[in-house]
């Protein structure tokens, strides 16, 4: 399969076509995180209502919040962990579905049911790629710190922290980009290995570093900010602000994924039944002798 050049404009255009998928990503993500939200609101709501009207000092809000959440820490972690696992499974599903929809030259109309059905058929292939990316993410995030612990000295503490943080961020971005390229390469009908697709995606990122990084900067960074921003906002209509921000974030994630899509394959030309066949006509009928012979 021909690898495409990452394009922010392509991601914007295709995410607009997949607006039903954007709504689906948004709604499912909210539904899966509702249990954790309910635990937080039920636990923290009555206590926060009794706090002073003029608010607390700088940094005291966070301390009070953790003190309130301490009795329900276990169910909250379980709800968040289970919700995150389901969200990852859901994201693998729609990633696989959009790849198969786009790479199928016979399909052009956007039908969300067909996209999810195609994704379900290939879900395990893409789940292996997601698991591989998660393992690599953990390795690259922990390796700089494990190496620095052996040579850690007091006078080098600050430089090591800065260097280790920078290496972790760069390695994380590299894993993300290689995975995004590998998702589309795994859509090739002849490719089954998640590892081979990821390695091929990494080589494409290294060959086109700036073009691969541009969609990430344009879509992933706003997507992360829009996910975290409602957690810091406590003004009027906070629930509405959260819904709108997460809807925009869902659009960013779909656009990021589609920014790495290769050119759509052209459909095969239809063959008219009136046209002569290209291959010579072969009959299996045995010759017979006439009686007068």
Secondary structure, DSSP 8 states (H G I E B T S, - for coil): -------HHHHHHHHHHTHHHHHHHHHHHHHHHHHHHHHHHHHHHHHHHTS-TT---TTHHHHHHHHHHGGGHHHHHHHHHHHHHHHHHHHHHHHHHHHHHHH-TT--S--HHHHHHHHHHTHHHHHHHHHHHHHHHHHHHHHHHHHHHHT--GGGHHHHHHHHHHHHHHHHHHHHHHHHHHHHHTTSTT---HHHHHHHHHHHHHHSHHHHHHHIIIIIHHHHHHHHHHHH--STTHHHHHHHHHHHHHHHHHHHHHTT------------TTS--SS-----------TT-
